[in-house]
Amino acid sequence: MVEDVCVVSVDGVDDGGLVYLADGPGDVEVAAGDSARLAVTVGTDACADLSLEAHLISPWGTWEWIGPAALGAVLPARGTAELGFGVTPPAWVEPGQWWALIRIGCAGRLVYSPSVKVIVQ
């Protein structure tokens, strides 16, 4: 699918509200063999629905148990959308601490979440 987006500002209003991180993510603590969720909420002040794509970024060695690598969603006009990624370390994963962040692409913009701790107990 190809999508073209034109952003129109009225009276020189800043478009900082076009795509923004409304909530999350937070640190994740999970026992090996269990599962948890890493989530963000993305918002918009746009007056039309927007398509977005979110990519989970984490260190090599975690890709098999944190994911999926990418998710797509529709960000409703003047609304929010939650995007969640599974954290499911297999029982054989040694306890440790890693990091993860989420990159959101939408309407020609990139928004990066802060990095958070992913702790396996």
C-alpha positions as CSV (number, residue, x, y, z in Angstrom):
1,M,0.0,0.0,0.0
2,V,1.2,3.5,-0.8
3,E,0.0,6.4,1.3
4,D,0.5,10.1,0.7
5,V,0.0,12.6,3.5
6,C,-0.4,16.4,3.3
7,V,-0.3,18.3,6.6
8,V,-2.1,21.7,6.6
9,S,-1.6,24.1,9.5
10,V,-4.2,26.8,10.1
11,D,-3.0,30.2,11.3
12,G,0.6,28.9,11.6
13,V,-0.3,26.5,14.4
14,D,2.6,24.2,15.4
15,D,2.0,20.6,14.2
16,G,3.7,19.2,17.3
17,G,0.4,17.4,18.1
18,L,0.4,15.6,14.8
19,V,1.9,12.4,16.3
20,Y,3.1,12.1,19.9
21,L,3.8,9.6,22.7
22,A,0.8,9.8,25.0
23,D,1.8,7.1,27.5
24,G,4.5,4.5,28.2
25,P,6.4,2.5,27.9
26,G,7.4,1.4,31.4
27,D,10.1,-1.0,32.6
28,V,9.2,-4.7,32.3
29,E,10.1,-7.4,34.9
30,V,9.3,-11.0,33.9
31,A,10.4,-14.4,35.0
32,A,12.0,-16.7,32.5
33,G,9.2,-18.9,31.1
34,D,6.5,-16.3,31.8
35,S,5.2,-13.4,29.7
36,A,4.7,-9.7,30.0
37,R,3.8,-6.8,27.8
38,L,5.7,-3.7,26.6
39,A,3.2,-1.0,25.4
40,V,3.0,2.6,24.3
41,T,0.0,4.8,23.6
42,V,0.3,7.1,20.6
43,G,-1.9,10.2,20.1
44,T,-2.8,12.7,17.5
45,D,-4.5,16.1,17.2
46,A,-5.0,15.5,13.5
47,C,-8.6,15.8,12.2
48,A,-8.2,12.6,10.1
49,D,-7.3,9.0,10.8
50,L,-3.5,8.2,10.3
51,S,-1.8,5.0,9.5
52,L,1.2,4.2,11.7
53,E,3.9,1.6,12.0
54,A,5.8,0.8,15.2
55,H,9.1,-1.1,15.4
56,L,10.5,-2.6,18.6
57,I,14.2,-2.0,19.0
58,S,16.2,-4.1,21.4
59,P,19.6,-5.7,21.5
60,W,20.6,-8.8,19.5
61,G,19.8,-11.9,21.5
62,T,16.4,-10.7,22.6
63,W,14.7,-10.7,19.2
64,E,13.5,-14.3,19.6
65,W,11.5,-13.4,22.8
66,I,10.5,-9.7,22.4
67,G,8.1,-8.9,19.6
68,P,6.8,-8.9,17.0
69,A,9.4,-6.7,15.3
70,A,6.8,-4.4,13.9
71,L,3.1,-3.6,14.3
72,G,0.7,-1.5,12.3
73,A,-2.3,0.4,13.4
74,V,-4.8,3.2,12.6
75,L,-4.5,6.2,14.8
76,P,-8.0,7.6,14.9
77,A,-8.6,11.3,14.3
78,R,-7.9,13.3,17.5
79,G,-7.5,10.0,19.4
80,T,-5.0,7.5,20.6
81,A,-3.9,3.9,19.8
82,E,-2.2,1.5,22.1
83,L,0.5,-0.8,20.6
84,G,1.7,-3.7,22.7
85,F,4.7,-6.1,22.2
86,G,5.1,-9.4,24.0
87,V,8.0,-10.1,26.3
88,T,8.2,-13.9,26.6
89,P,11.6,-15.1,27.6
90,P,11.9,-18.9,27.4
91,A,12.6,-20.9,30.6
92,W,16.3,-21.3,29.5
93,V,17.0,-17.5,29.4
94,E,19.5,-16.6,32.1
95,P,18.5,-13.8,34.5
96,G,19.7,-10.4,33.3
97,Q,18.8,-6.9,32.2
98,W,18.4,-5.6,28.7
99,W,16.8,-2.5,27.1
100,A,14.1,-1.8,24.6
101,L,12.4,1.2,22.9
102,I,9.7,1.7,20.3
103,R,10.0,3.8,17.1
104,I,6.8,5.0,15.6
105,G,6.5,6.1,12.0
106,C,3.4,8.1,11.1
107,A,2.5,10.9,8.6
108,G,6.2,11.4,7.7
109,R,7.2,11.8,11.3
110,L,9.3,9.5,13.6
111,V,8.6,9.4,17.3
112,Y,11.0,7.4,19.6
113,S,9.9,6.3,23.1
114,P,12.4,6.5,25.9
115,S,14.4,3.2,26.4
116,V,13.2,1.1,29.2
117,K,14.6,-1.8,31.2
118,V,13.7,-5.4,30.3
119,I,14.6,-7.5,33.4
120,V,14.4,-11.3,33.3
121,Q,14.4,-12.7,36.8
